[in-house]
């Protein structure tokens, strides 16, 4: 039985990998493979798929975090450094740690950091479901367009709370549910008909982008994700829709 929010109900039937149900370990392996294939063109494809709007969404995320020089910020699934570099532009003395499942994504991010002369970033390979960091060790946790790729979302949210210091905040930027039916229909056609074709042209493989658009449909809506966050022990959970709900920023506190 599949739960309505797209997460497995835990009865032994697996979790969503796009529209397919797979074993959790198999999803992790496949997601790793997807991002190995797209790493070098990942940021270019983000620009092409969103018309650059993802940049505005990420700036909105950083606005909500309000990074300071005395903060330790953990950015999970942030391999190419897009969020981390934005944090450091606002707070050059902050400590920013990127944790990503895929070494190829981290390699791209490290290369970008060298090209830009960026310091203050730690690069760690790790799984959001079992973070390699101590309890209560970071001031803010961010994850942008990564939570839907995690096999066990409740475990990842529990890990986020574990590593946050009391008074620390969790932020998730993710695709969500559109609130306007007409926009939703246009977006649906664009996602399934255009995005995989662009992937075939730019990356040479449309399959990763077929998975990515399917994964958006399987991800919990705004209210369901807020419920998962609350169940993980995060408090004062709230969300803000972006671009009519194409994306949303969810936030919560560890109190």
Secondary structure, 3 states (H helix, E strand, C coil): CECCCCCECCCCCCEEECCEEECHHHHHHHHHHHHHHHHHHHHHHHHHHHCCHHHHHHHHHHHHHCCCCCCEEEEECCCCCHHHHHHHHHCCCCEEEEEECCHHHHHHHHHHHHHHCCCCEEEEECECCECCCCCCCEEEEEEECCHHHCCCHHHHHHHHHHHEEEEEEEEEEEECCCCCHHHHHHHHHHHHHHHHHHHHHHCCCCHHHHHHHHHHHHCCCHHHHHHHHHHCCCEEEEEEEEHHHCEEEEEEECC
